[in-house]
């Protein structure tokens, strides 16, 4: 579920919806909560779109050639154990 935001500066817009979608909205969301619901839905969808864009932008950034220490599942498990083992230990770092 999207986080609820507080907006002090708003602007009205006109949006056209398919009748069937508007009927579903009317059945589930009271009129007094409609704007909040739509804001949440847009925020959630935009967050997903932004995540997908970030994945597209970073595709291919990882190279097995540059990380020979992480070629197998066992290598990754070992790295994760070392990383997690350092959590909560004052002065410890994930890099050793």
HURA-V318537 format. One record per backbone hydrogen bond with DSSP energy under -0.5 kcal/mol. NH is the residue of the N-H (numbers start at 1). CO is the residue of the C=O. E is the energy in kcal/mol with one decimal. If there is no record, write none. Layout:
BEGIN
NH	CO	E
NH	CO	E
END
This chain:
BEGIN
7	5	-0.6
8	6	-0.5
10	8	-0.6
15	13	-0.5
22	18	-2.3
23	19	-2.4
24	20	-1.9
25	21	-2.4
26	22	-2.8
27	23	-2.1
28	24	-1.3
29	25	-3.0
30	28	-0.5
33	30	-2.1
34	30	-0.5
34	31	-1.2
37	33	-2.3
38	34	-2.7
39	35	-2.8
40	36	-2.3
41	37	-2.4
42	38	-2.5
43	39	-2.8
44	40	-2.5
45	41	-2.3
46	42	-2.9
47	43	-2.3
48	44	-1.8
49	45	-2.5
50	46	-2.7
51	47	-2.1
52	48	-2.5
53	49	-2.3
54	50	-2.2
55	51	-2.2
56	52	-2.3
57	53	-2.5
58	54	-1.8
59	55	-0.7
59	56	-0.7
61	58	-2.4
66	63	-0.7
67	63	-0.8
67	64	-0.6
70	67	-1.9
71	68	-0.8
76	72	-1.9
77	73	-2.6
78	74	-2.4
79	75	-2.3
80	76	-2.7
81	77	-2.5
82	78	-2.3
83	79	-2.6
84	80	-3.1
85	81	-2.2
86	82	-1.1
86	83	-0.8
87	83	-0.6
87	84	-0.8
89	86	-1.7
90	88	-0.7
92	89	-2.3
96	93	-1.3
END
